[in-house]
């Protein structure tokens, strides 16, 4: 199986084709949640899942400019001000790049996934908005051209424009960010029957704070270990070798620090591995954790065990089971 290479998609190199008319007056788009880092691949690996995700309804309006008329599912935490919302800010950057800065748009954002979950909540919203405006305006250029604009949203959301959430949310599948300067993204193959079990403990781990506690300096021995695991994980994906994928899901740099923020992390890992998980780790900055499994039944058993343990700790949780989502965003209405 060959990888798909998406070279040099920095915003300065984007040349979109002229917009050839409108794709209707409104559109309804879903974009998926993502698991970033994938244990050893801090800021360079991520994959999309089938659920949860966010939805955007976008309408053309006669009045120039972007408005956000409704946000649901956020408990009032997200701003309606288009200058402060990741979706509208990213869409505005896109409109300026294609020479349509005065297009009138109204946006409804429907959060179908937990905010601050470590599942790329801001990425899903941003990607849904960008895919919506691209489709609504009839722009048939490669969807990968939207990636730099999506990264603008990540920069606003967490202070760092990383792509390990937005790239898989936008492109679908399993993604490697080989380089950020210039931006060089590679879509990797993966075993089709690999299941992901995700559990989100209902505790607060803000992304900005989770990034700040990461060590700024590492020793060479740890770096070599990490490089070997990243190479092993990518090799396992290419070789369809689930055992190699599992052996490579070890993190000696970030997980030892971030695990402190997740209730009973090592007990959760023990439960998952004893139940047949291939590998286990933190999703993004947490607090969500995930495990790979060979079978759907095993994945569901893992989520049940982890939720049961969290309940005993008096911590609520949400659980999801999914294969890797190769589709990325899609129009649903």
Backbone bond lengths (Angstrom), bond angles and torsions (degrees), N, CA, C in turn:
res aa  C-N    CA-C-N  psi(-1)  N-CA   C-N-CA  omega(-1)  CA-C   N-CA-C  phi
1 X - - - 1.465 - - 1.527 109.09 -
2 X 1.299 117.54 132.21 1.444 121.24 -178.24 1.519 111.23 -93.15
3 X 1.352 114.67 145.22 1.447 118.74 175.46 1.513 110.26 -80.02
4 X 1.323 116.31 158.31 1.456 121.76 177.07 1.513 107.66 -104.80
5 X 1.325 117.30 120.56 1.453 122.02 -176.16 1.521 109.45 -103.53
6 X 1.315 115.88 128.06 1.456 122.37 -178.19 1.520 106.88 -119.02
7 X 1.340 116.71 87.02 1.454 120.91 -170.08 1.527 112.27 -79.98
8 X 1.321 114.17 146.73 1.455 122.82 161.81 1.514 113.46 46.44
9 X 1.318 115.81 66.74 1.458 120.51 -179.26 1.524 111.72 -104.26
10 X 1.329 117.04 32.16 1.461 119.28 178.93 1.519 109.86 -67.11
11 X 1.339 116.60 154.01 1.457 121.03 -173.08 1.517 111.72 -62.70
12 X 1.348 117.36 -28.66 1.458 119.05 -178.95 1.521 112.12 -71.06
13 X 1.336 117.67 -15.89 1.453 121.19 -177.04 1.522 112.83 -103.75
14 X 1.331 117.38 -1.57 1.456 119.61 -176.40 1.516 110.87 -74.43
15 X 1.307 116.35 129.43 1.464 122.67 174.79 1.520 107.26 -129.83
16 X 1.296 115.68 96.32 1.453 118.97 -179.53 1.516 110.49 -82.12
17 X 1.310 115.97 148.96 1.461 120.22 177.22 1.516 109.77 -74.72
18 X 1.324 118.63 157.79 1.465 120.43 178.12 1.518 110.99 -57.80
19 X 1.313 116.15 143.78 1.457 120.49 178.63 1.516 108.55 -76.32
20 X 1.324 115.58 128.72 1.462 119.81 -172.13 1.521 111.13 -106.58
21 X 1.306 116.33 51.76 1.455 117.93 177.44 1.505 111.22 100.54
22 X 1.299 116.17 177.01 1.445 122.28 -170.39 1.511 111.45 -104.48
23 X 1.331 115.31 145.96 1.460 120.99 -179.67 1.510 112.70 -92.59
24 X 1.325 118.27 29.14 1.457 122.04 -177.17 1.510 110.17 113.41
25 X 1.328 117.03 174.39 1.461 120.93 -176.48 1.522 113.34 -88.70
26 X 1.331 118.21 -18.67 1.458 120.48 -179.87 1.520 110.05 -151.10
27 X 1.336 114.83 161.89 1.462 120.39 -178.16 1.523 108.75 -153.51
28 X 1.337 115.82 149.27 1.460 122.99 -179.40 1.525 107.00 -124.61
29 X 1.336 117.57 119.80 1.460 122.49 -172.07 1.524 110.82 -126.44
30 X 1.326 115.58 140.08 1.466 123.91 171.91 1.520 108.83 -108.36
31 X 1.345 116.53 139.62 1.468 121.20 171.69 1.524 108.49 -131.47
32 X 1.344 117.16 142.78 1.463 120.56 -168.98 1.520 114.68 -86.20
33 X 1.324 114.22 157.93 1.461 121.88 167.63 1.528 109.28 -68.37
34 X 1.317 115.44 163.54 1.460 120.86 -177.98 1.522 110.36 -141.09
35 X 1.318 114.37 154.37 1.465 122.17 171.96 1.522 106.83 -109.23
36 X 1.329 116.52 114.59 1.463 120.74 -178.11 1.524 110.68 -100.52
37 X 1.306 114.38 161.45 1.469 125.14 -178.85 1.532 111.78 75.50
38 X 1.332 117.81 -45.77 1.465 122.93 -177.62 1.533 109.64 52.34
39 X 1.307 114.07 49.48 1.461 126.64 177.37 1.530 111.72 74.37
40 X 1.326 118.41 -75.25 1.470 119.65 -172.18 1.524 114.33 -91.73
41 X 1.332 118.56 -10.88 1.455 121.09 -171.64 1.514 113.69 -100.32
42 X 1.325 118.01 57.92 1.461 122.29 -176.77 1.529 111.62 -53.76
43 X 1.330 115.24 119.43 1.469 124.41 177.01 1.534 114.32 67.58
44 X 1.338 119.25 2.64 1.463 118.86 -177.95 1.525 113.89 -125.17
45 X 1.328 119.53 -9.96 1.457 121.58 179.39 1.523 110.41 -127.92
46 X 1.313 116.08 147.59 1.455 121.09 175.76 1.513 110.68 -170.67
47 X 1.338 116.57 158.77 1.456 120.00 175.86 1.524 109.52 -144.31
48 X 1.324 115.48 157.14 1.466 122.24 -179.69 1.516 110.24 -96.20
49 X 1.326 116.03 150.82 1.466 122.05 176.35 1.528 109.31 -121.49
50 X 1.326 115.77 165.79 1.472 120.14 -176.23 1.522 112.87 -76.73
51 X 1.324 116.18 -30.31 1.456 120.77 176.58 1.522 108.95 -152.21
52 X 1.349 115.41 149.69 1.460 129.05 2.23 1.523 111.18 -81.43
53 X 1.320 117.16 -163.96 1.450 122.98 177.27 1.514 109.70 -175.04
54 X 1.322 116.55 179.00 1.464 122.14 178.60 1.526 110.00 -119.30
55 X 1.334 115.28 159.99 1.464 121.02 -179.18 1.528 110.29 -127.83
56 X 1.307 115.04 143.51 1.464 123.07 175.34 1.517 109.30 -126.89
57 X 1.314 115.82 131.76 1.463 122.12 169.28 1.524 106.75 -109.07
58 X 1.320 116.25 124.12 1.459 121.19 -176.13 1.524 109.84 -125.18
59 X 1.332 114.96 136.02 1.463 120.90 -179.17 1.521 110.10 -128.11
60 X 1.329 115.53 142.53 1.461 120.73 169.99 1.520 109.01 -74.75
61 X 1.330 116.42 139.92 1.457 121.30 177.90 1.524 109.54 -127.66
62 X 1.316 115.83 162.30 1.466 120.85 179.24 1.524 111.89 -77.36
63 X 1.327 117.02 -25.06 1.459 120.86 -177.59 1.524 110.02 -86.79
64 X 1.339 118.60 125.19 1.463 120.80 179.90 1.527 112.02 -59.61
65 X 1.331 115.36 149.34 1.450 120.73 177.89 1.521 112.57 102.44
66 X 1.322 114.58 169.95 1.462 121.86 -176.66 1.521 110.00 -106.67
67 X 1.321 115.80 133.34 1.460 121.44 171.10 1.522 108.68 -122.86
68 X 1.333 116.22 151.74 1.462 122.25 172.78 1.520 105.99 -114.95
69 X 1.310 116.79 107.37 1.463 120.83 -173.45 1.520 112.92 -88.12
70 X 1.327 117.84 -22.00 1.465 119.47 -175.17 1.530 110.26 -158.19
71 X 1.332 114.92 138.87 1.463 121.82 168.42 1.517 106.96 -132.61
72 X 1.320 116.60 127.91 1.462 120.32 177.27 1.524 109.69 -121.04
73 X 1.324 115.48 157.03 1.455 121.18 174.64 1.508 115.41 80.87
74 X 1.343 117.46 8.85 1.463 120.55 -176.67 1.525 113.54 -111.88
75 X 1.356 116.65 0.74 1.465 121.09 -177.31 1.524 112.48 54.97
76 X 1.325 116.19 32.66 1.459 121.07 176.70 1.510 115.41 75.32
77 X 1.331 117.77 15.80 1.468 121.17 -174.51 1.525 113.69 -85.86
78 X 1.322 117.98 -21.22 1.462 120.67 -174.64 1.524 110.99 -101.25
79 X 1.343 117.17 144.20 1.459 120.57 -175.64 1.532 112.73 -78.69
80 X 1.327 115.50 140.52 1.462 121.44 171.09 1.521 111.36 -82.18
81 X 1.313 117.42 -15.16 1.468 122.14 178.30 1.527 109.13 -65.36
82 X 1.348 118.78 117.45 1.467 120.26 -176.39 1.526 113.83 -64.74
83 X 1.324 117.21 -17.15 1.460 119.53 177.73 1.515 112.51 -80.90
84 X 1.346 116.67 -9.07 1.461 120.61 -175.52 1.527 113.28 -123.47
85 X 1.317 117.32 2.54 1.459 121.20 -178.42 1.529 109.43 -103.70
86 X 1.336 116.82 134.18 1.468 120.11 -175.34 1.522 112.81 -61.31
87 X 1.323 117.12 -34.59 1.467 120.43 -178.53 1.522 110.25 -65.41
88 X 1.316 116.97 -54.25 1.462 121.07 -175.79 1.530 111.95 -67.67
89 X 1.328 117.35 -36.89 1.464 120.06 178.87 1.527 110.37 -63.29
90 X 1.326 117.04 -44.79 1.468 120.58 178.99 1.531 111.06 -64.75
91 X 1.326 116.25 -42.30 1.466 120.43 179.30 1.523 110.29 -62.93
92 X 1.325 117.66 -40.02 1.464 120.20 179.28 1.529 111.22 -63.61
93 X 1.331 117.52 -41.03 1.472 120.51 176.08 1.531 110.09 -59.56
94 X 1.321 116.16 -42.53 1.463 119.97 178.57 1.526 111.12 -62.10
95 X 1.331 117.47 -47.85 1.463 121.30 -178.35 1.529 111.30 -59.21
96 X 1.310 116.29 -40.43 1.467 119.36 178.28 1.522 111.07 -64.76
97 X 1.329 117.16 -36.64 1.462 120.30 -177.75 1.521 112.53 -68.49
98 X 1.346 117.40 -28.95 1.462 120.62 -178.85 1.529 111.84 -99.85
99 X 1.323 116.86 11.02 1.455 120.70 176.12 1.510 115.02 74.60
100 X 1.338 117.43 25.77 1.464 120.83 179.33 1.535 111.00 -127.27
101 X 1.337 118.62 50.31 1.465 119.98 -174.01 1.522 114.38 -66.95
102 X 1.334 117.75 -18.14 1.466 120.82 -175.65 1.526 113.48 -101.76
103 X 1.318 117.15 9.58 1.462 119.27 176.45 1.530 109.27 -59.50
104 X 1.316 116.57 138.66 1.460 120.90 176.67 1.518 111.67 -90.17
105 X 1.339 116.78 125.38 1.461 121.63 -178.44 1.523 110.02 -136.95
106 X 1.310 115.25 139.21 1.463 120.93 169.83 1.523 107.62 -115.05
107 X 1.329 115.79 134.81 1.463 121.56 -175.36 1.524 110.37 -120.05
108 X 1.332 115.12 132.01 1.462 121.92 165.04 1.520 107.54 -111.49
109 X 1.332 116.27 128.69 1.459 121.40 178.66 1.523 108.81 -113.00
110 X 1.329 115.26 123.69 1.462 120.65 -179.82 1.529 108.67 -116.91
111 X 1.346 114.89 105.96 1.458 120.99 -179.29 1.525 109.23 -77.62
112 X 1.325 115.38 113.74 1.467 121.12 178.93 1.521 111.04 -107.09
113 X 1.311 115.92 11.86 1.457 120.75 179.74 1.518 109.07 -142.06
114 X 1.332 117.87 156.21 1.463 120.91 -175.73 1.533 111.76 -67.47
115 X 1.324 115.99 139.24 1.459 121.81 173.46 1.525 108.55 -77.63
116 X 1.331 116.55 141.17 1.454 120.10 179.78 1.506 114.23 68.58
117 X 1.318 116.20 30.66 1.465 120.97 -175.33 1.518 113.42 -93.19
118 X 1.337 117.14 -13.84 1.460 119.54 -171.74 1.512 112.53 81.67
119 X 1.347 116.79 15.59 1.461 122.01 -179.11 1.531 112.13 -113.79
120 X 1.321 116.50 19.97 1.458 119.49 176.67 1.510 113.23 72.01
121 X 1.314 117.26 44.61 1.467 120.62 -178.49 1.524 111.69 -61.57
122 X 1.328 117.29 -48.75 1.466 119.47 179.41 1.524 111.08 -65.86
123 X 1.325 116.97 -34.32 1.471 120.45 179.46 1.519 111.27 -64.94
124 X 1.332 116.72 -44.20 1.460 120.01 -179.53 1.527 110.74 -60.84
125 X 1.323 117.04 -44.14 1.467 120.94 179.46 1.525 110.86 -62.24
126 X 1.325 115.71 -47.52 1.461 120.60 -177.49 1.519 111.15 -63.31
127 X 1.325 116.51 -45.81 1.463 120.12 -179.88 1.522 111.07 -63.49
128 X 1.332 117.39 -41.00 1.463 120.02 177.47 1.521 110.71 -59.34
129 X 1.331 117.14 -42.53 1.460 120.36 179.49 1.516 112.99 -65.98
130 X 1.321 117.04 -42.78 1.461 120.42 -179.69 1.522 111.44 -67.97
131 X 1.324 116.43 -42.11 1.467 119.25 178.32 1.522 110.12 -64.72
132 X 1.331 116.59 -35.78 1.462 120.61 179.32 1.520 111.12 -64.63
133 X 1.326 117.58 -48.62 1.470 119.15 -176.73 1.524 110.89 -68.24
134 X 1.328 117.20 -38.24 1.466 120.45 178.04 1.524 110.67 -60.48
135 X 1.321 116.49 -45.06 1.464 120.99 -179.18 1.520 111.02 -71.42
136 X 1.319 116.71 -41.88 1.457 121.47 -178.08 1.524 111.84 -61.50
137 X 1.326 116.31 -36.14 1.454 120.62 -178.37 1.523 113.42 -91.68
138 X 1.311 117.31 5.76 1.461 120.58 174.45 1.508 114.68 72.18
139 X 1.310 118.26 25.36 1.462 122.91 179.38 1.532 108.52 -82.97
140 X 1.341 116.79 114.95 1.464 120.21 -175.19 1.527 112.97 -101.99
141 X 1.329 118.13 18.32 1.454 120.28 175.95 1.535 110.14 -71.43
142 X 1.329 114.87 166.17 1.465 121.79 -177.24 1.528 110.09 -57.06
143 X 1.331 116.12 134.19 1.458 120.98 -179.17 1.524 111.56 -60.83
144 X 1.329 117.87 -24.77 1.468 120.78 179.05 1.516 112.05 -61.88
145 X 1.333 117.61 -22.25 1.460 121.18 178.82 1.517 112.31 -65.13
146 X 1.343 117.15 -14.88 1.458 121.00 179.59 1.528 112.52 -81.97
147 X 1.322 117.46 -11.86 1.456 120.33 -171.56 1.532 114.24 -59.41
148 X 1.332 120.13 -45.60 1.477 118.22 178.99 1.522 113.20 -60.80
149 X 1.334 117.48 -32.98 1.463 120.10 178.52 1.526 110.50 -71.05
150 X 1.328 116.48 -37.69 1.462 119.86 176.67 1.525 110.68 -63.98
151 X 1.319 117.08 -35.82 1.462 120.78 178.57 1.527 111.65 -66.66
152 X 1.330 117.01 -27.87 1.468 120.00 173.82 1.530 110.26 -61.26
153 X 1.328 116.27 -39.46 1.448 120.23 177.42 1.517 111.75 -64.53
154 X 1.350 117.08 -41.15 1.464 120.73 178.14 1.522 111.13 -63.19
155 X 1.329 115.95 -38.21 1.460 119.54 178.69 1.525 111.14 -61.75
156 X 1.329 115.97 -40.44 1.457 119.89 177.88 1.530 111.26 -69.21
157 X 1.323 117.17 -38.58 1.464 120.91 -174.60 1.515 112.88 -71.52
158 X 1.333 117.32 -41.45 1.467 118.49 -172.67 1.519 114.01 -132.80
159 X 1.335 117.08 8.04 1.452 119.66 175.08 1.514 115.02 84.24
160 X 1.332 116.99 1.39 1.467 120.39 -177.99 1.521 108.41 -146.45
161 X 1.328 117.12 124.00 1.463 121.13 -175.32 1.509 113.34 -84.56
162 X 1.319 117.62 58.92 1.462 120.88 179.40 1.532 109.70 -79.81
163 X 1.326 116.31 161.69 1.470 121.26 -172.33 1.513 113.80 -116.54
164 X 1.343 118.77 3.11 1.469 118.96 -173.16 1.522 112.89 -73.42
165 X 1.320 118.86 -13.15 1.465 121.59 169.12 1.530 111.74 -97.64
166 X 1.328 116.85 -50.29 1.467 119.27 -173.65 1.521 112.56 -67.90
167 X 1.332 117.93 -33.32 1.463 119.17 -178.41 1.532 111.94 -64.88
168 X 1.343 119.99 -51.45 1.466 117.60 176.70 1.525 113.67 -66.99
169 X 1.348 117.95 -32.80 1.464 119.42 176.58 1.522 110.85 -62.30
170 X 1.321 116.60 -37.25 1.456 121.85 -178.00 1.524 112.76 -81.98
171 X 1.319 117.15 -42.39 1.463 121.70 -173.14 1.523 112.80 -96.19
172 X 1.341 116.63 -17.72 1.449 120.43 -173.41 1.523 110.51 75.36
173 X 1.326 115.79 165.77 1.446 121.04 173.81 1.515 114.32 78.00
174 X 1.329 114.85 -156.70 1.457 124.76 -178.36 1.530 107.09 -107.22
175 X 1.322 117.14 127.36 1.463 121.15 -168.84 1.522 111.07 -127.21
176 X 1.328 115.54 139.11 1.457 123.72 172.10 1.521 109.00 -113.15
177 X 1.329 116.87 129.09 1.467 120.94 171.77 1.515 106.17 -97.41
178 X 1.331 116.49 99.67 1.467 120.70 -176.99 1.511 111.70 -69.78
179 X 1.337 115.80 -36.20 1.463 120.52 -176.62 1.523 109.08 -151.07
180 X 1.319 115.39 147.97 1.462 121.00 173.84 1.530 111.66 -100.52
181 X 1.314 117.70 -26.21 1.470 121.20 -179.75 1.527 109.05 -134.88
182 X 1.331 117.48 94.24 1.463 128.48 0.14 1.535 110.79 -77.90
183 X 1.319 115.46 160.20 1.455 120.66 -179.89 1.526 109.41 -69.04
184 X 1.323 115.60 122.95 1.466 121.42 -176.00 1.528 107.36 -138.06
185 X 1.317 116.88 109.64 1.459 122.62 -171.53 1.529 109.26 -116.44
186 X 1.327 116.44 135.89 1.460 122.16 -178.04 1.522 108.74 -125.93
187 X 1.315 116.32 127.56 1.467 121.52 177.45 1.527 107.96 -91.42
188 X 1.324 116.51 121.50 1.457 122.23 -171.68 1.530 111.83 -97.35
189 X 1.325 117.70 152.25 1.473 120.28 171.20 1.522 109.61 -72.52
190 X 1.317 116.36 167.56 1.456 120.29 178.42 1.517 109.12 -161.18
191 X 1.330 118.43 156.78 1.468 120.37 175.79 1.520 110.60 -62.28
192 X 1.319 116.98 130.77 1.464 120.40 -176.06 1.524 112.83 -71.79
193 X 1.316 117.11 -22.88 1.463 120.28 -176.63 1.523 111.94 -102.72
194 X 1.330 116.57 24.89 1.454 121.25 177.23 1.530 108.93 -88.68
195 X 1.326 117.04 121.55 1.466 121.35 -178.12 1.527 110.26 -102.14
196 X 1.309 114.80 144.84 1.453 121.37 178.59 1.525 109.39 -114.04
197 X 1.310 116.31 124.71 1.467 122.88 175.25 1.519 107.82 -104.42
198 X 1.324 117.00 122.68 1.464 122.34 -177.09 1.517 109.48 -120.69
199 X 1.328 115.83 134.74 1.461 121.11 173.04 1.525 108.52 -129.62
200 X 1.325 115.42 127.65 1.459 122.03 178.17 1.528 109.38 -107.03
201 X 1.342 117.96 105.09 1.471 119.79 173.97 1.532 108.80 -71.64
202 X 1.302 116.93 134.64 1.458 121.10 -174.99 1.526 110.69 -79.84
203 X 1.335 114.77 68.71 1.460 122.89 174.26 1.517 107.86 -130.11
204 X 1.307 117.54 161.51 1.457 121.92 -172.81 1.520 110.24 -98.44
205 X 1.345 116.54 119.05 1.462 122.40 172.89 1.532 107.00 -132.15
206 X 1.336 118.50 87.55 1.470 120.98 -179.16 1.528 111.72 -61.26
207 X 1.337 116.25 138.90 1.465 120.63 -176.35 1.519 112.46 -60.71
208 X 1.330 117.17 -43.19 1.462 119.33 -178.78 1.524 111.15 -58.30
209 X 1.332 116.74 -46.93 1.456 120.83 -179.67 1.522 111.29 -65.76
210 X 1.332 116.95 -38.11 1.461 120.43 179.62 1.523 111.58 -64.59
211 X 1.328 117.73 -30.95 1.462 120.68 177.59 1.522 110.99 -74.96
212 X 1.318 116.79 -33.33 1.459 120.19 -174.25 1.525 113.15 -69.43
213 X 1.331 117.97 -24.10 1.464 119.41 -176.95 1.532 112.61 -87.13
214 X 1.331 117.25 -3.66 1.468 120.06 -179.42 1.528 110.06 -71.33
215 X 1.305 116.01 140.24 1.469 120.67 179.74 1.525 110.80 -60.90
216 X 1.316 115.92 139.85 1.466 121.26 178.93 1.518 112.07 -89.20
217 X 1.330 117.17 -20.04 1.459 121.44 178.61 1.523 109.19 -130.48
218 X 1.330 115.97 143.41 1.465 121.32 179.55 1.521 108.88 -133.88
219 X 1.331 116.03 156.92 1.464 117.82 178.30 1.531 110.07 -88.82
220 X 1.311 115.35 161.35 1.459 121.38 -173.61 1.527 112.05 -63.20
221 X 1.314 117.97 -37.09 1.458 120.79 -179.43 1.533 110.58 -60.21
222 X 1.335 116.61 -44.77 1.463 120.00 178.60 1.525 111.26 -65.80
223 X 1.323 116.60 -38.79 1.470 120.46 179.40 1.524 110.66 -62.10
224 X 1.320 116.99 -43.50 1.465 120.95 179.95 1.526 110.30 -63.23
225 X 1.330 116.86 -42.44 1.462 120.53 177.43 1.525 110.95 -59.65
226 X 1.333 115.58 -44.48 1.465 119.95 -178.70 1.520 111.34 -65.61
227 X 1.318 118.22 -43.69 1.463 121.64 178.67 1.525 110.73 -58.88
228 X 1.337 115.55 -42.96 1.456 119.01 179.26 1.519 111.95 -61.95
229 X 1.331 117.16 -39.83 1.461 120.15 -179.74 1.527 112.10 -69.05
230 X 1.317 116.97 -39.74 1.472 119.45 177.53 1.529 109.86 -63.02
231 X 1.339 115.92 -46.32 1.468 119.44 178.81 1.521 110.94 -62.05
232 X 1.329 116.95 -39.43 1.458 120.44 178.87 1.511 112.29 -65.91
233 X 1.327 117.11 -40.07 1.459 120.41 179.36 1.527 111.05 -65.07
234 X 1.328 117.05 -46.18 1.466 120.01 178.52 1.528 110.43 -63.47
235 X 1.325 117.16 -40.85 1.468 120.66 177.32 1.524 110.63 -61.94
236 X 1.324 116.64 -42.90 1.463 120.31 178.77 1.512 112.57 -61.12
237 X 1.331 116.98 -37.71 1.463 120.52 177.06 1.521 110.71 -63.74
238 X 1.334 116.84 -45.37 1.461 120.55 179.90 1.524 111.89 -66.06
239 X 1.310 117.07 -38.82 1.457 121.95 -175.88 1.527 112.65 -85.31
240 X 1.345 116.18 -3.23 1.474 120.42 -175.84 1.527 110.78 57.35
241 X 1.345 115.54 34.79 1.455 122.64 -175.80 1.529 108.39 -101.84
242 X 1.324 116.88 96.19 1.462 121.24 -175.06 1.526 110.87 -65.86
243 X 1.317 117.59 -36.13 1.469 120.03 178.70 1.528 110.56 -62.66
244 X 1.326 117.60 -42.82 1.466 121.38 178.69 1.525 110.50 -65.11
245 X 1.323 116.86 -39.52 1.469 120.17 175.76 1.527 109.60 -57.51
246 X 1.331 116.54 -47.01 1.456 120.40 -179.37 1.519 112.96 -63.77
247 X 1.348 117.59 -43.88 1.466 120.70 -179.67 1.522 111.68 -63.02
248 X 1.313 116.00 -27.96 1.467 120.86 -176.05 1.523 113.27 -86.54
249 X 1.329 117.29 -10.17 1.466 120.31 -178.10 1.528 109.86 -83.09
250 X 1.329 114.20 66.28 1.464 122.98 178.01 1.524 107.59 -130.58
251 X 1.326 116.75 134.98 1.464 121.80 -177.21 1.526 108.52 -129.22
252 X 1.334 116.45 117.87 1.465 120.38 179.47 1.519 111.60 -103.84
253 X 1.327 118.02 0.56 1.463 120.89 -175.44 1.523 113.90 -106.73
254 X 1.329 117.74 -52.15 1.455 121.89 -170.28 1.530 112.08 -102.44
255 X 1.321 117.18 -45.15 1.464 121.04 -176.09 1.536 113.55 -56.97
256 X 1.340 119.73 -40.52 1.464 117.98 -179.78 1.527 113.76 -59.02
257 X 1.329 116.97 -27.03 1.458 120.49 179.45 1.523 110.65 -88.85
258 X 1.319 117.05 -48.99 1.461 120.25 -176.21 1.530 112.62 -69.38
259 X 1.306 117.27 -25.59 1.469 119.51 -179.42 1.522 112.02 -62.10
260 X 1.328 117.07 -23.05 1.457 121.38 178.51 1.521 111.22 -61.86
261 X 1.346 116.75 -28.68 1.458 121.99 -175.99 1.525 112.71 -83.32
262 X 1.333 118.02 -7.12 1.467 122.08 -174.13 1.524 109.33 -110.78
263 X 1.324 117.88 124.66 1.469 120.75 -176.14 1.524 112.62 -57.69
264 X 1.329 115.79 122.30 1.469 122.21 173.49 1.533 112.55 53.66
265 X 1.322 116.12 42.48 1.467 120.61 -174.22 1.529 112.08 -55.30
266 X 1.326 116.96 -47.86 1.469 118.94 -173.91 1.527 112.20 -71.18
267 X 1.319 116.49 -27.85 1.464 119.01 173.44 1.521 109.91 -70.10
268 X 1.328 117.21 -39.22 1.464 120.25 176.76 1.523 110.39 -61.40
269 X 1.325 115.89 -41.51 1.475 119.00 178.58 1.525 110.89 -64.25
270 X 1.314 116.71 -42.43 1.467 120.14 178.93 1.527 111.06 -59.91
271 X 1.332 116.67 -44.72 1.467 120.77 179.46 1.531 110.90 -61.24
272 X 1.328 116.27 -44.16 1.464 120.25 -178.16 1.526 111.22 -65.50
273 X 1.312 117.02 -46.61 1.463 120.21 -177.41 1.525 110.87 -66.52
274 X 1.308 117.60 -38.43 1.469 120.36 178.17 1.527 111.85 -67.25
275 X 1.340 116.38 -23.96 1.461 120.93 179.85 1.527 112.65 -87.78
276 X 1.331 117.30 1.53 1.456 120.01 175.92 1.506 115.42 108.20
277 X 1.339 118.55 12.82 1.462 120.20 177.11 1.521 110.52 -64.02
278 X 1.324 115.53 144.81 1.462 121.60 175.16 1.524 109.90 -77.20
279 X 1.313 116.42 -39.58 1.454 123.15 178.95 1.512 108.74 -160.30
280 X 1.336 116.71 164.51 1.460 120.80 -173.37 1.520 108.71 -148.40
281 X 1.350 115.93 145.09 1.454 118.22 177.36 1.509 112.55 -173.95
282 X 1.326 114.81 -173.11 1.458 123.05 179.66 1.517 108.93 -87.72
283 X 1.321 116.14 136.65 1.463 120.80 174.78 1.518 108.85 -87.90
284 X 1.332 116.64 116.68 1.452 120.52 -178.47 1.509 110.87 59.21
285 X 1.332 115.91 -130.61 1.463 120.57 179.39 1.516 112.03 -90.94
286 X 1.356 117.58 3.35 1.452 121.29 -178.25 1.525 110.53 85.18
287 X 1.324 116.26 177.94 1.463 128.28 6.70 1.528 114.69 -83.70
288 X 1.348 118.32 -2.50 1.469 118.75 179.25 1.519 110.49 -61.11
289 X 1.318 115.06 143.69 1.459 122.02 173.32 1.523 107.53 -120.33
290 X 1.320 115.70 157.92 1.463 119.18 -179.27 1.520 109.84 -142.77
291 X 1.312 114.45 158.02 1.461 121.59 175.39 1.516 108.63 -138.66
292 X 1.314 116.55 144.27 1.461 121.29 169.23 1.525 108.86 -91.33
293 X 1.329 115.65 144.20 1.467 121.35 177.62 1.526 109.09 -142.50
294 X 1.321 116.12 155.01 1.459 120.80 -178.97 1.536 112.47 -79.24
295 X 1.316 117.03 -22.88 1.459 119.77 -174.47 1.526 110.01 -133.65
296 X 1.326 115.90 150.21 1.464 120.91 179.62 1.523 110.98 -62.55
297 X 1.322 117.75 -40.89 1.469 120.52 -179.70 1.527 111.28 -61.05
298 X 1.328 116.01 -39.77 1.471 119.92 177.93 1.520 110.63 -64.60
299 X 1.323 115.99 -42.92 1.469 120.12 179.66 1.523 110.78 -61.16
300 X 1.322 116.81 -41.45 1.475 119.79 -179.40 1.535 110.63 -69.39
301 X 1.299 117.02 -36.26 1.461 119.74 176.96 1.525 110.41 -63.86
302 X 1.325 116.52 -39.85 1.464 120.61 178.70 1.519 110.92 -61.57
303 X 1.338 117.45 -46.57 1.465 119.34 -179.60 1.526 110.72 -62.09
304 X 1.320 116.95 -39.38 1.470 120.10 -179.93 1.525 111.23 -63.81
305 X 1.336 117.34 -43.22 1.465 120.77 179.51 1.524 111.34 -63.93
306 X 1.328 116.31 -43.47 1.460 119.24 -178.97 1.522 111.27 -67.00
307 X 1.335 116.42 -42.32 1.466 118.71 178.36 1.523 111.74 -64.00
308 X 1.317 116.17 -38.09 1.464 119.92 179.06 1.529 110.52 -62.78
309 X 1.334 116.49 -40.79 1.459 120.41 179.18 1.524 110.47 -66.46
310 X 1.335 117.39 -42.63 1.463 120.51 179.08 1.526 111.21 -64.58
311 X 1.317 116.39 -37.86 1.463 119.83 177.14 1.522 110.85 -60.85
312 X 1.329 116.59 -40.09 1.466 120.64 177.66 1.524 111.56 -63.10
313 X 1.343 115.89 -25.98 1.467 120.69 176.45 1.525 111.78 -88.52
314 X 1.345 115.49 4.82 1.465 122.65 -177.95 1.528 111.75 63.89
315 X 1.322 115.30 37.97 1.464 122.49 177.06 1.521 108.65 -118.54
316 X 1.318 116.88 123.27 1.458 120.86 175.59 1.518 111.18 -72.38
317 X 1.315 116.59 163.11 1.467 119.12 -177.94 1.523 110.84 -158.42
318 X 1.329 114.97 162.12 1.457 123.45 172.38 1.524 107.37 -122.43
319 X 1.331 116.86 148.52 1.467 120.61 -178.72 1.523 110.48 -133.12
320 X 1.326 115.27 146.76 1.467 122.29 178.83 1.524 108.50 -141.45
321 X 1.321 115.99 144.22 1.464 121.82 174.17 1.524 108.12 -127.71
322 X 1.314 116.47 131.78 1.460 119.78 -173.75 1.515 110.67 -157.34
323 X 1.312 116.12 151.75 1.459 120.73 162.34 1.526 107.67 -80.04
324 X 1.320 117.10 173.70 1.462 120.60 175.98 1.524 108.84 -71.79
325 X 1.308 115.71 130.21 1.467 122.78 -176.15 1.531 110.19 -86.94
326 X 1.321 116.53 111.77 1.455 120.96 -179.33 1.520 113.77 -88.44
327 X 1.335 118.16 -5.93 1.460 121.37 -172.30 1.519 113.38 -87.86
328 X 1.335 118.14 -33.05 1.454 120.43 -174.62 1.527 110.76 72.12
329 X 1.342 118.64 -147.23 1.463 120.44 -178.52 1.520 111.46 -69.52
330 X 1.346 115.67 154.58 1.463 119.10 178.89 1.527 109.99 -150.78
331 X 1.305 115.55 151.75 1.462 121.70 175.81 1.531 107.94 -78.73
332 X 1.327 116.10 129.94 1.468 119.83 179.76 1.523 112.44 -118.54
333 X 1.305 117.58 2.36 1.457 119.45 178.04 1.511 111.43 178.85
